[in-house]
Amino acid sequence: MRLPREISGEELAKLLKKYAYEITRQTGSHMRLTTTLQGEHHITIPAHKYLKIGTLNGILSDVANHFKIDKNDLIKELF
């Protein structure tokens, strides 16, 4: 499935609330999100206007691996 091209870090953080991710801290232009579902898991998202495709792909892969779901299913659910 095709990833969205114009999504910001803040928009992605809001979408990940479905998986109980909450912003735990922000240093400069990076946000640290944490979830405690299925064990504690941390991800870092740049708070940029538009995320690069490779960055978005890496973040979504990391989330999908943590929840042991297919990345395409995660993309369908979020977008």
C-alpha positions as CSV (number, residue, x, y, z in Angstrom):
1,M,0.0,0.0,0.0
2,R,1.2,3.5,-0.8
3,L,2.3,5.7,2.1
4,P,0.9,9.3,2.4
5,R,3.3,11.9,1.1
6,E,2.3,14.9,3.0
7,I,1.9,13.9,6.7
8,S,3.5,15.8,9.5
9,G,5.1,14.4,12.6
10,E,2.3,15.8,14.8
11,E,-0.4,14.2,12.6
12,L,1.4,10.9,12.8
13,A,1.6,11.2,16.6
14,K,-2.2,11.9,16.7
15,L,-2.9,8.8,14.5
16,L,-0.8,6.6,16.7
17,K,-3.0,7.4,19.8
18,K,-5.1,4.4,18.4
19,Y,-2.3,2.3,19.7
20,A,-2.0,4.1,23.0
21,Y,1.1,6.0,22.1
22,E,1.5,9.2,24.1
23,I,4.1,11.9,23.8
24,T,6.4,11.5,26.8
25,R,8.9,14.2,25.9
26,Q,10.0,16.6,23.2
27,T,13.6,17.7,22.7
28,G,14.1,20.2,19.9
29,S,12.3,19.0,16.8
30,H,11.9,15.4,17.9
31,M,9.0,13.8,19.9
32,R,9.4,10.7,21.9
33,L,6.2,8.5,22.0
34,T,5.7,5.6,24.4
35,T,3.1,2.9,24.6
36,T,2.6,0.2,27.3
37,L,0.4,-2.1,25.2
38,Q,2.1,-5.5,24.8
39,G,5.1,-4.3,26.7
40,E,6.7,-0.8,26.8
41,H,7.8,0.5,23.4
42,H,9.3,3.9,22.4
43,I,9.5,5.6,19.1
44,T,11.0,8.9,18.0
45,I,9.2,11.1,15.5
46,P,10.6,14.3,14.0
47,A,8.2,17.2,14.5
48,H,8.7,18.3,10.9
49,K,6.1,19.7,8.5
50,Y,6.4,16.7,6.2
51,L,8.0,13.4,7.1
52,K,10.3,11.8,4.5
53,I,9.0,8.6,3.1
54,G,11.9,6.5,4.4
55,T,11.4,8.0,7.9
56,L,7.7,7.3,7.9
57,N,8.3,3.8,6.6
58,G,10.8,3.0,9.3
59,I,8.5,4.3,12.1
60,L,5.6,2.3,10.8
61,S,7.7,-0.8,10.4
62,D,8.9,-0.4,14.0
63,V,5.3,-0.1,15.3
64,A,4.1,-3.1,13.2
65,N,6.9,-5.2,14.6
66,H,6.1,-4.3,18.2
67,F,2.4,-5.2,17.8
68,K,3.3,-8.2,15.6
69,I,1.0,-7.1,12.8
70,D,1.5,-6.7,9.0
71,K,2.7,-3.2,8.1
72,N,0.1,-3.0,5.3
73,D,-2.7,-3.7,7.8
74,L,-1.3,-1.0,10.1
75,I,-1.2,1.5,7.2
76,K,-4.9,0.7,6.3
77,E,-5.9,1.2,9.9
78,L,-4.1,4.5,10.3
79,F,-4.8,6.1,7.0
